[in-house]
Amino acid sequence: MLDLSAELIEKIKPLKLLILDVDGVLTDGRLFFDNQGQEYKCFHARDGHGLKLLRQTGVEVAVISGRKSNSVALRMESLGISYVYQGHENKRAAFKDILNQLQLTPQQVAHVGDDLLDLPILTQVGFAIAVQDANFAVKNYADWCTQTPGGQGAVREVCDLIMQVQGKYEAILQTYL
């Protein structure tokens, strides 16, 4: 496990929800369009598997994105993630809605972001995370930064960290041995 301060461990232990941004977190932030305007996104398989494993341990996952994309809807559906909010440039309302639905406090939530649109949630959650290549201002507000850039396995890194701190990683690992 990573060398973490007691303060960070105490922020991670009570987590019941992980909220993710999409562009720059679940993807590398690049946007691809064909000549007809169809948008394409590239997701990392390890991130997806990490999210499935995390959900198996009882931590729910949600996505709040400023953009709207059918690719995101399809990917989240394939991962079994039902809390998907797209087209929310002001992410506060979606955040409040998720908290109400799941009856959670902000201290039970982690959020992974990369850009300024993520700050309204990052500044409210119990554990604020920035991907390695996040905007410098976002990193300034983060409790922790991934070693991996967005779209390159950063979300898996977060999932593994939460499972390790909550004492659930070893049981998951044993199912593969």
Secondary structure, DSSP 8 states (H G I E B T S, - for coil): -----HHHHHHHTT--EEEE-STTTTS-S--EE-TT--EE----HHHHHHHHHHHHTT-EEEEE-SS--HHHHHHHHHHT--EEE-S-SSTHHHHHHHHHHHT--GGGEEEEE-SGGGHHHHTTSSEEEE-TT--HHHHHH-SEE-SS-TTTTHHHHHHHHHHHHTT-HHHHHHTT-
